[in-house]
Amino acid sequence: MNTTLHIETTVLTGHRVEFSAPELPEGATVEVTVVVPERPRHLMSMLEFLKTLPPGPLGYASPAEVDAYLNEERNSWDR
C-alpha cells in the first residue's frame, strides 16, 4: 500500500530541503516529488523597475536640462 505525505517546508541555505516524517521507517526507500508553487506576479513600482535596467547613458546631464527641455516644449504649444 502506498502512503502519500504532503509536507510543506522551506528551502534552506545551500539550496537544501529537509523534512522529518516519523511515520516513515528508517532505511526505507522513498520517492520524493518537489512542487514549487507559482508565485503571484509582483507588481513593481516605477523606481523598482528603473533599478532593474542596465546602466547606460542618460538622456540629459542634469535635472536642470530636463526642466529647460520641458519648458521649451510647453512654450511651443502656445504658438
Secondary structure by P-SEA (a helix, b strand, c coil): cbbbbbbbbbbcccbbbbbbbccccccbbbbbbbbbccccbbbbcaaaaaaaccccccccccaaaaaaaaaaaaaaaac
